[in-house]
Amino acid sequence: MARKAIYDTEPTVVVSLRMPQALKAQLDRYASLHRLTLTELLVDGARWRLDQEDTRWPAAEDERITDTTDITRQLAELTVRLTQLEGRSAPALPALILPAKLPEPPEPDFDPMRFILGPLCEKQHDYHGTGQSVRQIGGKHECRECGNARKLAYKQRQKDARNV
């Protein structure tokens, strides 16, 4: 006999998950007591959780501060507000705290589909003073400069072998 459809109006998918055995036993007992299937219990629990406000993580709609200029500006504003609340005169905001505009980062001179910036290589090939080396995304994650030097040395050895 086929199981009755839980949601006749919505298409469903099969989801497999791992959980501790003790939790599974608790879910089975709860479902049995409340005359629910395990699927009904899990779907209801998932929908309930999605409807609740989770204070552990900021919601996607919240304003997120990602730019250091914004953080610095807010810190300066809080400092001014704090001094006003304490009854002192607000300090003048230094120009260093609120820069007019941050300099644009230079365009990378490497193909971002093939290379990334990674930790410095053994030979300390520093990419424009960033403290990182340009490394391959695939393969051995070799530094681009080290790879070029290795290929050049190989070609030189091949050339020397032909001339001997």
Phi and psi in degrees as GROMACS dihedral restraints (atoms count N, CA, C in turn):
[ dihedral_restraints ]
;  ai    aj    ak    al  type     phi  dphi    fc
    3     4     5     6     1   -74.6    20    10
    4     5     6     7     1   148.2    20    10
    6     7     8     9     1   -73.5    20    10
    7     8     9    10     1   150.7    20    10
    9    10    11    12     1   -74.1    20    10
   10    11    12    13     1   145.5    20    10
   12    13    14    15     1   -72.9    20    10
   13    14    15    16     1   133.7    20    10
   15    16    17    18     1   -75.8    20    10
   16    17    18    19     1   -44.1    20    10
   18    19    20    21     1  -126.6    20    10
   19    20    21    22     1   101.4    20    10
   21    22    23    24     1   -71.6    20    10
   22    23    24    25     1   -24.5    20    10
   24    25    26    27     1   -90.1    20    10
   25    26    27    28     1   -16.8    20    10
   27    28    29    30     1  -115.9    20    10
   28    29    30    31     1   138.6    20    10
   30    31    32    33     1   -69.0    20    10
   31    32    33    34     1   147.8    20    10
   33    34    35    36     1  -117.5    20    10
   34    35    36    37     1   163.1    20    10
   36    37    38    39     1  -130.4    20    10
   37    38    39    40     1   157.4    20    10
   39    40    41    42     1   -91.8    20    10
   40    41    42    43     1   130.6    20    10
   42    43    44    45     1  -122.3    20    10
   43    44    45    46     1   131.7    20    10
   45    46    47    48     1  -112.0    20    10
   46    47    48    49     1   138.0    20    10
   48    49    50    51     1  -144.0    20    10
   49    50    51    52     1   159.3    20    10
   51    52    53    54     1  -108.0    20    10
   52    53    54    55     1   141.7    20    10
   54    55    56    57     1  -152.8    20    10
   55    56    57    58     1   160.6    20    10
   57    58    59    60     1   -61.7    20    10
   58    59    60    61     1   147.4    20    10
   60    61    62    63     1   -61.7    20    10
   61    62    63    64     1   -36.6    20    10
   63    64    65    66     1   -63.8    20    10
   64    65    66    67     1   -39.8    20    10
   66    67    68    69     1   -65.8    20    10
   67    68    69    70     1   -40.8    20    10
   69    70    71    72     1   -61.4    20    10
   70    71    72    73     1   -40.9    20    10
   72    73    74    75     1   -64.2    20    10
   73    74    75    76     1   -40.6    20    10
   75    76    77    78     1   -63.0    20    10
   76    77    78    79     1   -42.9    20    10
   78    79    80    81     1   -63.1    20    10
   79    80    81    82     1   -41.7    20    10
   81    82    83    84     1   -61.8    20    10
   82    83    84    85     1   -43.9    20    10
   84    85    86    87     1   -63.1    20    10
   85    86    87    88     1   -45.0    20    10
   87    88    89    90     1   -62.5    20    10
   88    89    90    91     1   -45.9    20    10
   90    91    92    93     1   -62.1    20    10
   91    92    93    94     1   -39.8    20    10
   93    94    95    96     1   -65.7    20    10
   94    95    96    97     1   -44.7    20    10
   96    97    98    99     1   -61.7    20    10
   97    98    99   100     1   -35.9    20    10
   99   100   101   102     1  -101.7    20    10
  100   101   102   103     1    13.1    20    10
  102   103   104   105     1    52.6    20    10
  103   104   105   106     1    50.0    20    10
  105   106   107   108     1  -120.2    20    10
  106   107   108   109     1   154.4    20    10
  108   109   110   111     1   -82.3    20    10
  109   110   111   112     1   160.8    20    10
  111   112   113   114     1   -60.7    20    10
  112   113   114   115     1   -37.2    20    10
  114   115   116   117     1   -62.7    20    10
  115   116   117   118     1   -46.7    20    10
  117   118   119   120     1   -60.0    20    10
  118   119   120   121     1   -42.3    20    10
  120   121   122   123     1   -63.8    20    10
  121   122   123   124     1   -46.9    20    10
  123   124   125   126     1   -67.0    20    10
  124   125   126   127     1   -40.4    20    10
  126   127   128   129     1   -64.8    20    10
  127   128   129   130     1   -45.1    20    10
  129   130   131   132     1   -61.8    20    10
  130   131   132   133     1   -41.6    20    10
  132   133   134   135     1   -64.2    20    10
  133   134   135   136     1   -40.6    20    10
  135   136   137   138     1   -65.4    20    10
  136   137   138   139     1   -43.1    20    10
  138   139   140   141     1   -66.2    20    10
  139   140   141   142     1   -39.6    20    10
  141   142   143   144     1   -61.1    20    10
  142   143   144   145     1   -45.5    20    10
  144   145   146   147     1   -62.6    20    10
  145   146   147   148     1   -39.7    20    10
  147   148   149   150     1   -69.0    20    10
  148   149   150   151     1   -27.1    20    10
  150   151   152   153     1   -79.9    20    10
  151   152   153   154     1   -21.8    20    10
  153   154   155   156     1   -80.7    20    10
  154   155   156   157     1   150.2    20    10
  156   157   158   159     1   -83.4    20    10
  157   158   159   160     1   121.7    20    10
  159   160   161   162     1   -93.9    20    10
  160   161   162   163     1   108.9    20    10
  162   163   164   165     1   -80.0    20    10
  163   164   165   166     1    -9.2    20    10
  165   166   167   168     1   -72.5    20    10
  166   167   168   169     1   -29.2    20    10
  168   169   170   171     1  -126.0    20    10
  169   170   171   172     1   141.9    20    10
  171   172   173   174     1   -69.0    20    10
  172   173   174   175     1   141.0    20    10
  174   175   176   177     1   -71.1    20    10
  175   176   177   178     1   157.2    20    10
  177   178   179   180     1   -64.0    20    10
  178   179   180   181     1   -26.5    20    10
  180   181   182   183     1   -78.9    20    10
  181   182   183   184     1   -16.3    20    10
  183   184   185   186     1   -64.2    20    10
  184   185   186   187     1   151.4    20    10
  186   187   188   189     1   -71.7    20    10
  187   188   189   190     1   129.0    20    10
  189   190   191   192     1  -112.0    20    10
  190   191   192   193     1   135.1    20    10
  192   193   194   195     1   -94.0    20    10
  193   194   195   196     1   113.6    20    10
  195   196   197   198     1  -118.7    20    10
  196   197   198   199     1   -17.2    20    10
  198   199   200   201     1   -99.0    20    10
  199   200   201   202     1   133.4    20    10
  201   202   203   204     1   -64.3    20    10
  202   203   204   205     1   -27.2    20    10
  204   205   206   207     1   -64.2    20    10
  205   206   207   208     1   -41.7    20    10
  207   208   209   210     1   -63.1    20    10
  208   209   210   211     1   -42.3    20    10
  210   211   212   213     1   -63.2    20    10
  211   212   213   214     1   -45.6    20    10
  213   214   215   216     1   -63.4    20    10
  214   215   216   217     1   -41.9    20    10
  216   217   218   219     1   -63.1    20    10
  217   218   219   220     1   -44.5    20    10
  219   220   221   222     1   -66.0    20    10
  220   221   222   223     1   -37.5    20    10
  222   223   224   225     1   -62.0    20    10
  223   224   225   226     1   -42.5    20    10
  225   226   227   228     1   -64.4    20    10
  226   227   228   229     1   -42.5    20    10
  228   229   230   231     1   -63.6    20    10
  229   230   231   232     1   -40.1    20    10
  231   232   233   234     1   -66.2    20    10
  232   233   234   235     1   -37.3    20    10
  234   235   236   237     1   -63.2    20    10
  235   236   237   238     1   -45.1    20    10
  237   238   239   240     1   -61.7    20    10
  238   239   240   241     1   -44.8    20    10
  240   241   242   243     1   -63.8    20    10
  241   242   243   244     1   -40.4    20    10
  243   244   245   246     1   -63.2    20    10
  244   245   246   247     1   -43.5    20    10
  246   247   248   249     1   -66.3    20    10
  247   248   249   250     1   -33.5    20    10
  249   250   251   252     1   -66.8    20    10
  250   251   252   253     1   -40.2    20    10
  252   253   254   255     1   -67.4    20    10
  253   254   255   256     1   -33.0    20    10
  255   256   257   258     1   -79.8    20    10
  256   257   258   259     1    -4.9    20    10
  258   259   260   261     1    84.9    20    10
  259   260   261   262     1     8.7    20    10
  261   262   263   264     1   -92.9    20    10
  262   263   264   265     1   165.7    20    10
  264   265   266   267     1   -78.2    20    10
  265   266   267   268     1   143.0    20    10
  267   268   269   270     1   -71.8    20    10
  268   269   270   271     1   134.7    20    10
  270   271   272   273     1   -70.9    20    10
  271   272   273   274     1   152.7    20    10
  273   274   275   276     1   -69.4    20    10
  274   275   276   277     1   137.6    20    10
  276   277   278   279     1   -79.4    20    10
  277   278   279   280     1   122.3    20    10
  279   280   281   282     1   -65.2    20    10
  280   281   282   283     1   151.6    20    10
  282   283   284   285     1   -65.5    20    10
  283   284   285   286     1   -24.7    20    10
  285   286   287   288     1   -70.0    20    10
  286   287   288   289     1   -27.4    20    10
  288   289   290   291     1   -74.0    20    10
  289   290   291   292     1   -39.2    20    10
  291   292   293   294     1  -116.9    20    10
  292   293   294   295     1    81.3    20    10
  294   295   296   297     1   -67.9    20    10
  295   296   297   298     1   148.2    20    10
  297   298   299   300     1   -63.5    20    10
  298   299   300   301     1   -47.0    20    10
  300   301   302   303     1  -157.2    20    10
  301   302   303   304     1   135.8    20    10
  303   304   305   306     1   -75.3    20    10
  304   305   306   307     1   145.5    20    10
  306   307   308   309     1   -66.7    20    10
  307   308   309   310     1   143.8    20    10
  309   310   311   312     1   -72.6    20    10
  310   311   312   313     1   135.6    20    10
  312   313   314   315     1   -67.3    20    10
  313   314   315   316     1   146.1    20    10
  315   316   317   318     1   -68.0    20    10
  316   317   318   319     1   149.6    20    10
  318   319   320   321     1   -66.4    20    10
  319   320   321   322     1   135.0    20    10
  321   322   323   324     1   -66.9    20    10
  322   323   324   325     1   142.1    20    10
  324   325   326   327     1   -97.7    20    10
  325   326   327   328     1    32.0    20    10
  327   328   329   330     1  -137.2    20    10
  328   329   330   331     1   158.8    20    10
  330   331   332   333     1   -76.9    20    10
  331   332   333   334     1   111.0    20    10
  333   334   335   336     1   -67.3    20    10
  334   335   336   337     1   -10.1    20    10
  336   337   338   339     1   -81.7    20    10
  337   338   339   340     1   -21.1    20    10
  339   340   341   342     1  -111.3    20    10
  340   341   342   343     1   -24.5    20    10
  342   343   344   345     1  -132.0    20    10
  343   344   345   346     1   153.0    20    10
  345   346   347   348     1  -136.2    20    10
  346   347   348   349     1   165.2    20    10
  348   349   350   351     1   -86.4    20    10
  349   350   351   352     1   130.1    20    10
  351   352   353   354     1  -137.7    20    10
  352   353   354   355     1  -169.0    20    10
  354   355   356   357     1   -62.4    20    10
  355   356   357   358     1   154.0    20    10
  357   358   359   360     1   -57.6    20    10
  358   359   360   361     1   140.6    20    10
  360   361   362   363     1   -78.5    20    10
  361   362   363   364     1   174.9    20    10
  363   364   365   366     1   -60.7    20    10
  364   365   366   367     1   -31.4    20    10
  366   367   368   369     1   -91.0    20    10
  367   368   369   370     1     8.5    20    10
  369   370   371   372     1    60.1    20    10
  370   371   372   373     1    42.4    20    10
  372   373   374   375     1   -75.5    20    10
  373   374   375   376     1   101.5    20    10
  375   376   377   378     1   -92.6    20    10
  376   377   378   379     1   125.0    20    10
  378   379   380   381     1   -86.1    20    10
  379   380   381   382     1   106.0    20    10
  381   382   383   384     1    48.7    20    10
  382   383   384   385     1    39.1    20    10
  384   385   386   387     1    71.4    20    10
  385   386   387   388     1    20.6    20    10
  387   388   389   390     1   -85.5    20    10
  388   389   390   391     1   -12.5    20    10
  390   391   392   393     1    78.6    20    10
  391   392   393   394     1    15.8    20    10
  393   394   395   396     1  -131.7    20    10
  394   395   396   397     1   157.4    20    10
  396   397   398   399     1  -107.7    20    10
  397   398   399   400     1   150.8    20    10
  399   400   401   402     1   -79.8    20    10
  400   401   402   403     1   119.8    20    10
  402   403   404   405     1  -123.0    20    10
  403   404   405   406     1   153.9    20    10
  405   406   407   408     1   -66.0    20    10
  406   407   408   409     1   144.8    20    10
  408   409   410   411     1   -76.5    20    10
  409   410   411   412     1   -45.3    20    10
  411   412   413   414     1   -99.1    20    10
  412   413   414   415     1   177.6    20    10
  414   415   416   417     1    72.3    20    10
  415   416   417   418     1  -134.0    20    10
  417   418   419   420     1   -88.2    20    10
  418   419   420   421     1     3.7    20    10
  420   421   422   423     1    56.4    20    10
  421   422   423   424     1    37.1    20    10
  423   424   425   426     1   -72.0    20    10
  424   425   426   427     1   146.7    20    10
  426   427   428   429     1   -62.6    20    10
  427   428   429   430     1   138.3    20    10
  429   430   431   432     1   -60.6    20    10
  430   431   432   433     1   -43.5    20    10
  432   433   434   435     1   -66.5    20    10
  433   434   435   436     1   -41.4    20    10
  435   436   437   438     1   -64.1    20    10
  436   437   438   439     1   -39.9    20    10
  438   439   440   441     1   -63.6    20    10
  439   440   441   442     1   -42.3    20    10
  441   442   443   444     1   -64.2    20    10
  442   443   444   445     1   -41.8    20    10
  444   445   446   447     1   -65.1    20    10
  445   446   447   448     1   -40.1    20    10
  447   448   449   450     1   -64.4    20    10
  448   449   450   451     1   -43.8    20    10
  450   451   452   453     1   -64.7    20    10
  451   452   453   454     1   -41.4    20    10
  453   454   455   456     1   -63.6    20    10
  454   455   456   457     1   -41.6    20    10
  456   457   458   459     1   -65.5    20    10
  457   458   459   460     1   -39.0    20    10
  459   460   461   462     1   -63.2    20    10
  460   461   462   463     1   -45.7    20    10
  462   463   464   465     1   -62.1    20    10
  463   464   465   466     1   -38.5    20    10
  465   466   467   468     1   -65.7    20    10
  466   467   468   469     1   -41.0    20    10
  468   469   470   471     1   -63.3    20    10
  469   470   471   472     1   -40.4    20    10
  471   472   473   474     1   -63.6    20    10
  472   473   474   475     1   -41.7    20    10
  474   475   476   477     1   -65.2    20    10
  475   476   477   478     1   -43.1    20    10
  477   478   479   480     1   -65.0    20    10
  478   479   480   481     1   -36.1    20    10
  480   481   482   483     1   -68.1    20    10
  481   482   483   484     1   -35.5    20    10
  483   484   485   486     1   -70.6    20    10
  484   485   486   487     1   -32.2    20    10
  486   487   488   489     1   -80.6    20    10
  487   488   489   490     1   -13.2    20    10
